[in-house]
Amino acid sequence: MARYDLAAAAASLTRTPLGRRAHDLWRFRELLPVRREEFIVSLGERPSPILDLPRVNEQIGVAALHCKDEAALPGGSFKARGAAVGLSRARELGVHSFAMPTNGNAGSAWALYAARAGMQATIAMPVQTPAVHRMQCALAGAKVTLVRGTISDAGRVIARAVAASGIYDASTLKEPYRIEGKKTLGFEIAEQFAWDLPDAILYPTGGGVGLIGVHKAFLELHALGLLGPRLPRFFAVQSTGCAPIVEAWRSGRDASEAWHAPATVAFGINVPKAIGDFIVLRIVRETGGGAIAVDDARILEYQHMLVEREGVLACPEGGATLAALAQARRDGTIGAHERVLIINTGSGAQYPDVPYPALQTIEADDGTQLPAHL
């Protein structure tokens, strides 16, 4: 992982100067790896909002419930963070082309930022990846290969391509800079909560880079004196259709075993074996959190609840975090006194094939009357 001169950063990175800086992804620049501004590749990314969820919380029942809505970022997902910083640093290092596997959102983000930078992206993804992501990658000029299998199979295709050609490998945790971009989510959370962090954070976990990045951000801010020693409890959220980290946590293991026949509507977390699983497991244990798996029916139910009750156009992964919170409240893992933040990692518009409530169809000229309240 990237390391920084925290003593030097502490001299300039204080709460007062932060208030005078532009509200963009680069405002914590002392803790980001890009050294020269001319190499920064940007699509106008701004801090994503943190939304209160009062109507949903009537059912959940915690002291305060918030959602960090990453759908507001370029490309519609949190993957813009890793792409912006990871690709900018690669550009600074002289990289002109790269390769990576994806379940969808990461490929879309890196393809879009590559187009912005004039770089060539080579991307492998499972054939069942949502069509929106395939379309975005193709429109951005990426070289796209569809793979029969999972993201792990796509990763093996990319590994062979990297070995054969020497192209830059931008796969999860194969380079140290994507996680530095994901870290900016943690910086924003700390600042948006006025440096008083929530008690628990629930994060949808596939590769786990986002959760790892947020934790790293909090540790660095603590070292700078911007945060106190208390960290939130971190909860990794997965689907029962693909829950290798949850199973490892329950079994007391330090790493997961590859999940057989993974399948879930929350395709972004359909990762049978995460490279950084041991780091995720260490974080959830050290912070007193845990790992929670919820089934697809619950994921869709709570995704719908976020949209219908709060107007948050959540992706299935976001719905999974709310479903996991409801489960944790029922079994007492998270208490009524706690302030909780769930992470919605992207827009529900990225998943047009996910089931949604049935709509009424009528003929325009048959005289059918709409309900009076409409």
Summary of the structure (lengths in Angstrom):
residues: 374
radius of gyration: 20.6
end to end distance: 55.6
largest distance: 74.1
contacts: 1340
relative contact order: 0.14
helix: 45%
strand: 15%
